[in-house]
Structures are given as C-alpha cells and as structure tokens.
C-alpha cells in the first residue's frame, strides 16, 4: 500500500493549489512574454497542482479506510448479544420471599436460593462478555483513528478555545534546528499547532535522525522546513529557494 512516505518528495512553489493557480493566471495575464519564452514555467505549476492532488488523495484514502473500519465496527456492535438483565430481575424477585426475616431455610429453600443466585451470576457473566466485546470494538476504533491520524498533532476535541490563547504553542526540540527565522517561524508554527500542516521526517521515524524534516501542508504543498517562507502579499507560503512572487497573485482568486 502506498503511503505519503512512499511518494517521492517534491518541493512545490506554493503550499496549496489555489496559490499555484493564482500564480499561473498572473503569469499568463501579466508576463505573457516570459511564458512564451519559457512555457516550462506553466508546466511546472500544473505539475505542482497534480502533485498536491496526489498528496491529498493519499490522505483521503486513509479517511476512507477509517470510514470502512467504522462501518465494520458498527456491524460488530450490532452483532453483540443483548444483556439478559430481565432474567436476573426475575430471579431476584423470586429470591426476596425466601430471604425474608424468620423465613425457615430447609433443603428446598436452600436449593432454590442457590439456583436463583446462580441465575443472577450467569447474567452477570454474560454481561461481562458483552462489556468486553464493546471494549474490543472501542479499542479497534481507536487503532483505526490513530492510523488515520498518522501521528499528526490533531486538535483535542473540545479544546478549540485553547487555540485562541495568546500563549505560544510548544515547539518540539527536534524542530528547533530546522525552523525558519521570524516572522516566518511564528506563522509556520501556528499552522503546525493547528494541524493545518504537519511534519514528515525523511526516514519515516517520529522525530528524525538528523535529516531535515519536510512540511506537508493540508492542501498538498510540500517544502523543506528551513526553506518555508510566508508572504503577506500573496497570503501563502513559498519556498525561499524559489523566491517570493514579485507581484501579488491573489487578486486572481476566483476570476477568469
């Protein structure tokens, strides 16, 4: 099965398809002579678009697997036997008169008490099996969720308010050597902390072994961490090695 780590890394000109499309349109409308002289620049942007779609489809595959797992686990829950509590309640009701004060306990009564108590125990044993079956499904769901998450720092449910805090998010020590300088650093860390981007280590480990990590943006863009830059003009990330677009291309968002 192909994974994000199996896909050859490719540095994209922008962090998403929208920014790439805006730049393509800007070049066509504002620098037609440059495009005519070097049409490869447009081919590179289209290649970026398709590459980002490929990266996003890898994530979609993981989410579809989660969907299939949930459907399978739902069927497993439906197949679990219902509890037999009414049996225990009936046995308890039959026991009560036998356990009244001053109730003589002969051989017949003793046998009946033991029989009803065993019926209650049988219901309890069956309920323990039901609880275990539900727990097994819940654990399988957690495993499926973790596979879909893929080690990404997803926000904790119910902790949305914390993302608005003025406190700077914690930075793993393994990132320190690779993060770009300010103001790009703060912008990138913010995206990473909100799971709008995540870190991929080239060796596939959780924290790398000396090689520079890649930043995978939620919209498919991929850049070496130290190369990531933010442009206020374009409102997008771009790799420093390719330089910032000299003219804001965002004005072409949604235009023909």
N, C-alpha and C positions, 0 to 999 in steps of 0.2 A: 504493500500500500504506500502510495506516495505521500510524503509529508512536506511541511514547509522547509525542513532542513534538507530534503532531497532535491528541492528546486534550486538550481544554480542561482546564487545571489546576483542581482543586477541593480546597480545604483540608478535610481530614477531621478528625472530632472525636477520633479515636484513630489509632494507627499500624497497627492491624490489625482484622480482622473480629471476632476474639474479644473484644477490649476493647469494641468497639462493641456487640456482642450482650450483653455483661455489663451495660453501661450501660442498654440498652433494658430488660432484665429488672429492673434495680434501680429504674428509674423506675416500671415497672408495679407492682412489689411495694411500694415504699416511698413513692412520691409519686403515687398514683393521682389525687389531686385536681388536681395540676399537669398531668398528662396529659389529664385530662378537660377542663381549661380551655384547654389548648393542645396538641391532638393532633399539631400540625405537628412537634413535637419528635421524635416517634417516626418520622414520615415522613422527617425529615432523617437520622436514624440509619440507616434502611433504605436511603435513597439513598446514604449513605456505604458501606454494605455492598456494594451493587451496583457502585458506582464502583470500589471496591477489587478486586472480582472482575474488572471490566473491565481494570484495570491489570495484574493478574496474568495474565489471558488474553493480553494483548499479549506478555508475556514468554514464555508457553507457546508462542505462535505462533513466536517466534524459536527456541525449543528444538526445536520440531517441524521447522522448516526445517533446523536442524542435523542432526536425525535423517535427513531426506530426503537431505541432502548426503552424509552418511556412507554411506548405502545406495548412492547413486550412485557414490561414490568406491570403495566396496568392489567394485562391479561393474567399475569401470575397472581396479582392481588384478587382478581375476580374468582380464581380457581381455589382460593383458600376456603376451607370449610368454615361455616358459621359457628359461633360458640354455642354450647349446649346449656346455657345458663338455666333455661326453664326446668331441665332435669334436676339441677341442684336445688332449685327453689321448691320443687315438689317433694324432693327427699327431705329438705329442711322442714317443710310443713308437716310431713308425716312424723318427723322426729320430735317435734315440740311436745305433743301429749305424752310421749314416752319419757321426756326429761322433766316433767312437772315434779314439784316437791311431793314427797310421800308416795310417788309412783313406785309400786313394787317392781323389782327387776328380776324376773325369773329367766329361765333359759330362753323362752320365746322372745321376751322383750329384749334381752341382751343380743340375741341373734339379729333381731330387727334393727336395733340401734347400729350394730356393726355394719349391716348391709346398707342402711341409708348413708352412713358416714363414708362408706366405700364409694357409693354413687357420687357423693359430693367430691371425693378425691379424684374420681375418674373425670368428672367435668373439669376440675382444676388442671389435671394433667393435659387434657385436650386443649384447654385454653393456653397453657404454657407453649404447646406446639404451635398454636395459632400466632401467639405473640412472636415466637422465634421466626416463623415464616414471614411475618410482616417486617421484622427487623432485617432479615436477609434481603428482602426487596429494597428496603430503605438504604442499606449499605451498598447494594448494587447500583442504586440510583446515584449515590454519592460518587462511586467509582466512575460512572458514566459522565457525571458532571465534571469531575476532575480531568477526564480525558478531553472533554470539550474545552475546558479552560486552558489546558496545556501549559500550566504553570504561570499563566498571566495574572497580574495583580488586579483581578476584578474587584470592583467596589463591594463592600459587605452590604447585604440587603438591610435597609433601614438606617444606613449610615450616610445618607445623601447630604444631610445637614453639615456633616463634618467636612465635606469638600469645599464649603464656603468659608472655612476657617482662615484667618489671617496667618496662621502658623505655616511655615514652610514644610512641605512633605519630607519625610525621612528619605535620605539618599543612601542606598546600599554602598558599602565601601568599595565593592568591585566596580562601581561605575565611576568613581572619582577620577581615575586616571584618564578616562575617555570622554567625559562630558565637555562640551564646548564652553567657551568663555561667555560671560554675560554680554548682552541680555539674552542671548540665545539659550544659555543654560537654563535659566528660570522658566522660559517658555516650554522647553523640551521636557523638563522635569514635571511641569504642570500636566502636560499631555500624558506622560508616563503614569503619573499618580492617578489620573482619572481614567486609565485604561483606554485612552484614545490612541495610544501607541504602546508598544512593548519591546522588550529587549530579546534579541536572538543571539546566542553565543555560537560562533562558528563550529565549535566541537560538539555542540548539542548538549553540553552539560548545563547545570543550573547556574553556575557562576563563572564559567570560563576558566581557561588555563593560560592566560597571557595574551591570547589573540583578541583584537579589538571586536567588541560586540557590534551588531547591526541593530538599527532601529527600524522596526516594522510598524508603519502607520496603519490605522484601522481601515483606511481606504486603499491599501495595497502598496503604497510607496515604500521604498527600502533604501536606507542610507547608512554608511558607517557613522557611529555615534559622534566621533570627534569632528566629523565633516558637516554635521547638521547645523543649518543656519535658519533664522526666521526673518522674513521680510514683512515689515508693517505695510509697505506699499502694495505688495501682492497678497498679503494676508495668507501666507503659505510658507511652508518650509522648503528649503532648497539645499543642495549640497554645495559647500564652499568651493569645492574643486571645479564646479561648473560656473560659478559666479551668479550673482543676482541679475534677474531680468532688468534691463535699464529703464524700461517703461512699464508701469503697472498694467497688467493684462486683465485684471479683474473686471474692468469696465466691459469686457466682452462676455461676462457671465450672463447666460440666458438670452443673448442676442444672436441674430443670424447674420 
